[in-house]
Amino acid sequence: MPDMQVTTGTVINGQIVVDGAPLPEGARVTIVARGAEEVFRLTAAEETHLLEAIEEIERGDFVTWDALRAALSKR
């Protein structure tokens, strides 16, 4: 599993400029924007839980819709 890191940045001229050390070329990123019209707030614990869930999905530790539907139909 690839290492993950959390960083912040700013959109300048339509591109995200990362604060601090640059991310490696080709890095896949997930963006959660602050200040959009539709907002949500996370506590530190919720943010940790969200990042852990993203890690689970990236390593393939999830149930597909078809598998869930099949399991539910057996009940």
C-alpha positions as CSV (number, residue, x, y, z in Angstrom):
1,M,0.0,0.0,0.0
2,P,1.4,3.4,-0.9
3,D,2.1,5.9,1.9
4,M,-0.4,8.7,2.4
5,Q,0.2,12.2,3.5
6,V,-2.1,15.1,4.4
7,T,-1.2,18.5,3.0
8,T,-2.9,21.8,2.3
9,G,-2.8,24.1,-0.7
10,T,-4.5,27.0,-2.4
11,V,-6.1,27.2,-5.8
12,I,-4.3,29.8,-7.9
13,N,-5.3,30.4,-11.6
14,G,-7.3,27.1,-11.5
15,Q,-4.5,24.9,-10.2
16,I,-3.8,23.7,-6.7
17,V,-0.5,25.0,-5.3
18,V,0.5,22.7,-2.4
19,D,1.9,24.2,0.8
20,G,5.3,22.9,1.9
21,A,7.1,20.1,0.0
22,P,5.7,19.3,-3.4
23,L,3.9,16.1,-4.0
24,P,5.7,13.6,-6.4
25,E,4.8,13.8,-10.1
26,G,1.8,11.6,-10.8
27,A,0.6,11.4,-7.2
28,R,-3.1,10.6,-6.9
29,V,-4.9,13.0,-4.7
30,T,-8.2,13.4,-3.0
31,I,-9.4,16.9,-2.6
32,V,-11.7,18.2,0.1
33,A,-12.4,21.9,-0.5
34,R,-13.1,24.4,2.2
35,G,-15.4,27.4,1.5
36,A,-17.4,25.8,-1.3
37,E,-21.2,26.5,-1.5
38,E,-22.0,23.2,0.0
39,V,-19.9,22.7,3.1
40,F,-19.4,20.2,5.8
41,R,-17.3,20.2,9.0
42,L,-15.3,17.4,10.5
43,T,-13.9,17.1,14.0
44,A,-10.3,15.9,14.2
45,A,-11.7,12.4,15.1
46,E,-14.0,12.4,12.1
47,E,-11.2,13.5,9.8
48,T,-9.0,10.6,11.1
49,H,-11.9,8.2,10.5
50,L,-12.4,9.5,6.9
51,L,-8.7,9.1,6.1
52,E,-8.7,5.6,7.5
53,A,-11.7,4.7,5.4
54,I,-10.0,6.1,2.3
55,E,-7.0,3.9,3.1
56,E,-9.2,0.8,3.4
57,I,-10.8,1.5,0.0
58,E,-7.4,2.1,-1.7
59,R,-6.1,-1.3,-0.4
60,G,-9.3,-3.0,-1.7
61,D,-10.8,-3.7,1.7
62,F,-14.5,-3.0,0.8
63,V,-17.6,-4.7,-0.3
64,T,-19.0,-4.1,-3.7
65,W,-22.6,-3.3,-4.3
66,D,-23.2,-6.6,-6.0
67,A,-21.7,-8.5,-3.1
68,L,-23.7,-6.6,-0.6
69,R,-26.9,-7.1,-2.5
70,A,-26.3,-10.8,-2.8
71,A,-25.6,-11.1,1.0
72,L,-28.7,-9.1,1.8
73,S,-30.9,-11.3,-0.5
74,K,-29.8,-14.4,1.5
75,R,-31.3,-13.0,4.7
